[in-house]
Amino acid sequence: MRVHAGYDAVTGQRHRLTEIIPPGPQAVAQAEAARTRMVHEVDERRNPRTAATVNQLLDRYLEMIDVSASTHLMYERYLDKHVRPFIGSKKAGALGPDELDSLYAELRRCRVHCKPRSKVVDHRTPRPHECDERCRPHVCKPLSNTTVRHVHHVLSGAYKRAVRWRWVATSPVVQAEVPAPKPPDPRPPTPAEAAKLIEEASADPDWGALVWFTMTTGARRGEVCALRWRDVDLDGRTVQIRRAIATDGRRNLVEKDTKTHQQRRVALDEETTAVLAEHKARAEEAAALLGRELTGASFVFSQSADSSESLVPSSVGQRYTRMAKRLGLETHFHGLRHYSATELIAAGMDIRTVAGRLGHSGGGVTTLRVYAAWLAEADQRAAAGITARLPERPTSVSAVERARTAPRLPFEKTAAAILRRIEAGELSEGEHLPAINRLAREYEVGVGVGVQGSRLAADLGRGPYSGGRRRCCSCA
């Protein structure tokens, strides 16, 4: 059954809605129902306007999104390797959530999409070579949940636009099940480890100034590399974070907005101001040796003598990692940002202030969820604060004493009842206590409770246990 639905929004050719009716005695009725349904969809403009494939949709989406060059290149790589080979040739309107679930399952199985049970070898290099112990049998490694969620995010954005363009009626991505995000696990350096890092970095004063500045301000790596002297006010002890240095995915450095596209002003403490002042004096001296002058456009942290070139963010991270490895520490440059957040929270700073220094939006939700590592010291203070507001803890009372004064549990009440019978003279000294079964029936308790009650009565000094029976006397 074919229904004319105008002209294709992508190719401009005649667009038809097509549905295949299986043969059978109800074929004519089913075909008429399908025709009526499709005609109504066309009249109500609920039908897909194109027979474009997923590849065509992704191409159009990548042309229109406004992201950084590195992010755009990352999206292209994800789609080329993990999406297009599987569902790229399918019609965008025919893709279902079951096929997306199958795609995500494949991504979580193996990142190179090998054939199951195939004897693939992972070679050490793609060039012609003689295999040795470094060329090993292939072991499947799944994509991380974070990467699968990135793929899902790209597909979701593409289909949202497809719905708005009326390329498709609904988005199948909404119903697909995406893997759960990785739980945040910030691991900032401890104060002792931070001291070691500062001491080691200070062997190179310029490098030590960079590490100190990052540790105290919590600035991102790209933001530190993009900082210029015109953004630093040593007299007012503030620094304005406006831009960041990043790569375009092809090893070219570009200057762009911060991650959240927001500028922020960060106050500096007295010690950090002194560190930057000393660092600036060294930079001015190095520039003077070349007959140059340090200007406001000069980078604060640079390896060039006149500070005209920024540092490479990846090189900064690699140098820090090597330094930490020499000290026997497992940490990375971003851990300095974790350290700044956790120390500020431990010092009692409110979350909104910490979020403002770090450049987070959302009122501090990200700060608490990601950057506030568990702090033993702060946790102990919290526990002490709760305890200080609680009423005085009552002294503990033993079961024997409670049975004498205020029996509460069934076996305590049973023991107290036996004690009252002895004190009332119903049971005389030297006489056997009733059998356990009789006690249980008499006091309407279980046999186990009766045993506990009689033993507690013995502990009260009124009936030592002897030969399976209780005697109401003070000696065996």
N, C-alpha and C positions, 0 to 999 in steps of 0.2 A: 504494500500500500504506500503510495507516494502522494505527498501533499505539497503544493507549491507554497514556499514561505518567503517570497521576495528574492532579494539578491544578497549573496554572501558578503558580509562586512569586511572580509579579508581579501578575497580574490575578485570580488565584483561579479562573479558568475551567478547563474541562476541557482538558488538554494532550495533544496527539497528536503522535507522531513520524510524519512523512510522507516518502515517497520515491516518485518517479515512475519507473515501469518502461516503457521504450520497447517498442512493439509488435514482434512477431516470433515466430518459431517457438520461441524459448527464453524467452518472456515469463513463462510459468507457472513455470518452474524458477527464473528470476531473482527473481520475486515471492516465491516460497517461501523462497529464500535471504535476501532482504531482511527478510522477516517474522521468520525465525529469528534473524538478527543483531540486529534491533531489540528483540526480546523478551529476548534475552540481555542487552543493554545495560540494559534496564529492570530485570531481575532483579538484575543486578550493580551497579545504581545508577551506571552510567557514562554515562547519557544526560543531555542538557541538560534542566533542570527548567522551562525557560521558553522561550517564543518571543519574548522581549523584543528590541527593536531596540537598536542601538548607542546611539541617543539616550537611551533609557530607562536603559541601563547607565551612561552618563556622568552622567546626572542623579543617579542613586543614589550614584555614586562621589563626586561633588562635595558631596553632602550629608554624607558621612561622613569625608572627609579632614580631618586636623588640620594646617592650614598657616596662615600669616599672611594677613591680609585682602588685602594687595597681591598675594601669590602666588596666592591663590584667584581674584582678579579677572583676573590674567594668564592663568591656566588657562582661565577662562570665555571670554576673548577669543580665545585660540588655537583653542579648540574651535568656537566659533560661526563663526569666519571660515574656518578651514582644515580642519575635520574634518566637522562636521555636514552641510554642503552636499553632500559627496561620498559618505560612507558612513553617515550618521546614520540613514537609513531601512532599512538592511539589518538582518537578524536577527543578533544578536550571535553566535549559534552557527554562522552560515553564512559569516561573514567569514573570508577566507583570507589567507595571507601574500602571495600575488600581488597582491591588491587593496591591501594596505598598501604594497607596493613601488611600485605605480602611484601611490598617493597621495603618497608621498615624492618621486617623480619630478616630479609636478605642482608640489609646493611648491618644488622646486629650479628649476623652469622660470620661474614668475612668481608673485610674491607677491599680485597682485590677481586671479589666475586668469582672465586674459583669454582670449578665443578665439584660437587661432593664426591668423595671417595676417589678422586683423581690423583695420580702420583705426580704432583707438581713439585719442582725443585726451586727453591729461592736462591738465585745466584747472587754472588757478592757484587757483580757489576753487569750491566747490560751489554758490555763490549765483549768481543770474542776473547776467550780465556780458557785456561786449563783449570778444571774444577779441583778444589782441595777441600779441607775440612770446613772452610767458611761457606761453602755451598751446601746447604742442608735441605732435607725434605720440608716441604711447605707446611706451616702450621697456621691455621686460620686465626686471624685476629680481628675481632669485631670493631666496627666504628664505635666511638664513645657515644653515650646518650646525648652529650652536648652537640656533637656533630650531626647526629640524626635530627635533633631538634632544630638545628640551623637549616637543614634541608626542608624540614616541615615548615619552617618560617617562610622560606622563599616560595614554596608551593602555595602556602596560605595567602601570601601577598599577591601572587599572580592570579589566583582564582578569585580573590576579592575584586580585583580590577575586571576580571572576565565577567563576573556577575553584574558589575556596574555598566560594563560595555554591552551587556546582554549577549555576550558570546555563549554563555551557559545560563541555565535557569537557576541552579543551585550549586554551591561549592561542596564537592565531596571531601575536601580537606577538613571541614568542620566535624565530620563524623568519624574521621580516622583517629585511631588511638596512637598518640605520640608517647615515647618513653618518658618516664619521670625525670626531672632535672637532677643533676648530681647535687647531693647535699653540700652546702658550703662547709669548707674545712680550712679556715684560715689558720696558718701556723706562723705567727710572728716570732721574731727572735726574742728570747728572754732578756731582761735587763743586763744580765751577766754577758750574754752573747752579743748584745748591742755594744757593750763596752769593748769587747774584743774586736769587733768589726771597726769601730771608730779608731781604736789604737792602731790596727793594721793599716787602715786607709790613710792615716795621718802621716805615714812614711812619705807619701806624695802629697804635699799640702793642697794642691788643686783638687786632687781626687778626694782627699779627706773633706774638703769644703763641700763637694757635691754630695757625698754620703751624709754628712751632718745636716745639710740643708734639706735633703729628702726625708731624713728621719724625723726632723722637727716639724716640717710642714705637711708631710703626707702627700706631696705632689706626685703626679704620675710621671713615668719615665719620659714620655714625649714632651710633657709640659716643662720638665726640668731642662731638656735639651733646647727648647724653643725660647727660654727665658732670655730677655735682653736687659741691658742696664737701664734703659728708660722705664722699665717696669718695676725697678727696685728703688724704693725711697728709704735710704739709710737714716735720714734725719727723722722721718715719721715712723720708721721701723715697720714698714709694710711692703708687701710685694703684690703686684697685680698679675694674675695668671690669665692670659688672654688667648694664647695659641698653643699648638703642639706640633712637634715634628713627627712625621710618619713616612713610610715608604709607599710608593704607588703600586707595589707588587712586582715591580721590575727593577728593584735596587736603586730607584731614584728617590731622593729625599724631597718631600714636599711639606709646606707649612699649611696647617689647616686649623679649624676650630677645635676647641677642646672636645672631649668625648661627649659631654652633655650639651655642647654648643652654648655654654654659658661662661661668662667671665666672673671671676671672683677675686676678692681682696683678702689676703691672709696677713694677719699680724705676726710680727717677728719678736722673739724674745731678745733680751739684751745680749746673750751669748751668741746667738745666731747672727745678730747684727754685726757683732765684732768679727765673727768668722768671715762674713761677706765683705766687710771693710778691708780686712787683711788680704782677702782674695783679690779685691779690686785693685789694691795697691800693687800687688804682684803683676796683674794684667797690664796696668798702666806702665810699669817699668819695662815689661817685655815689649810692649808696643813702641815705647820710646827708643829702644835699641834699634828698631827698624826705621826710625824717623816717622812713625805713625802716631796717631792720637786715638785714645779710646773714646768712642762716641756712644750716644744713647742707643744706636742701632747695633752695637757690638753685642755678641752673645756673652752671657755671664759665664757659661762653662764652654770652653772651646780648647781644641788642641792646636789651633793655628796661633802664631805669635801675636798677630794683631786682633785676635778674637773675632775674625770676620766670618768664620765658618762654624756651623753648629756641630755638635757631637752626633754620632750615629746611634740611635736608641738601642739597636741590637748589640752594638759593640759595648755600650755601657752595661747592659745586662750580662754579657759574657764576661767582662772584666770582674764584675761583682761576684758572679758565680765562681770564677777561679779563685778569687780572694777567700770566699767562704769555704771552698774546698780545702785550701791550704790550712785553714783554721779547724778543719774537721767538722764544719757545720753544714747541715742540709737546709739551705734556704735560698731564696732568689731575690732579685731586686724589688719585686712587688711586695715582698715581705716587710720592707721598710714602711710601706703604706699601711700594712696591717699593724705594724708596731705603733705607729703614730695614733691610729684609731683606738687601739686597745689601751694604750697608756693614758690617753685623754679621758676615756670613759672610766678607767680605774681611778683617775684623779678627781672624779666627781663632776666632769663637764656634762652639761645637758646634751642630749642627742642632736638637737637641731644645730647647736653650735659646732659639734663635731662634723655633722653632715655638711655644713657650710664650708668648713675648712677643706674638706676632702672633695667638694664639688659634686655632692650627691643631690639628687632631686627626690621628691616624695616625702619630705619631712623626716628623713632619717630611717626609713624602713630598710633601705639597702645597707645602711651603716650597721644596723643591729643584726640583720640577717647574715651578712657576709663578713664584715670586717671586725666585729666585736668578738674576738676569741675568748674562750672561757678563761677567767682570771681567778686563780685560787685566792689571792689576797682580797679582791673585791667580793668574791663569794663568801669568804669568811666574815667580812664586814657586814654583808647582808644578813648572814645567819645571826650574828651578834645583835644586829638591830631588831630582828624579829624577836629574839629571846628577851631583849630588854623590855619589850612591851607586853610580854605575857605575864599572867599572875604567877605568884610564887608556886613552885612545884610542890605538890603535897608529898609528904614522906610515905614511903612504901610500907605496907602492912602485910605481915605474913598470913598465910591461910589459917594457921592455928589461932593467931590473935583475932583475925576477922571472924572465925567461928565462935570465939568466946563473946565478942561484943556485937558484931553486926553481920551475921551470916547472910550471904547473898547468893552463892551458887548452890545447886541442889545437894551436892555432897556435903557442903558446909552446913546446910540446914539439917541434913540427916544426922551429922555428928552432934549438932547443937541439941536436937531432939533427944538423942541417946543420953547426952549429958544431963538434960533436964529430968529425964526418968530416973537417973541415978541419984540426982540431988533430991528428987521427990520421994525417994525410998521405994520406987517400984522395982528397982533392981538393987539387990543387996550385995555387999562386998563378998566376993568369992563365987558369986553365981555366974553361970554362963550367959552370955548375951544370946538373944534369939538368933536362929540360923539366918544366913544371908538372904535366902529366898523369902523367908518370912519378913525380914526387915524391908526388902524391896516391895513386897505386897502391902505391908503396913503403911509405909511412907509414900507409896505410889511412885516409886522410882525404878530404874533399871537395876539389874544385878551388879553391873559395874559400878554404878553410883553408890549402891549399898556397900560394896567392898571399900570404895574410897572413903565413905562416911565412917565406917567402923575403924578403918586405919587412922583416920584423923582423930577419932575419939580416943584411940590408943595413944596418939601423940599428945593429947590433952592430959595424959596421966591417969585416965580413968579405966583403962581396959587393955592391957598388953595382949598382943596377938599370940595365941598358943594353940597349936594343933588344929588349925582350921576353924577354931571357935574363939570368940572373944570372952574374956573373963573380966568382970567389973571389979577389979581390985588394983591396988597400986603396986603390986609386986607380981612377978611371974609365978 
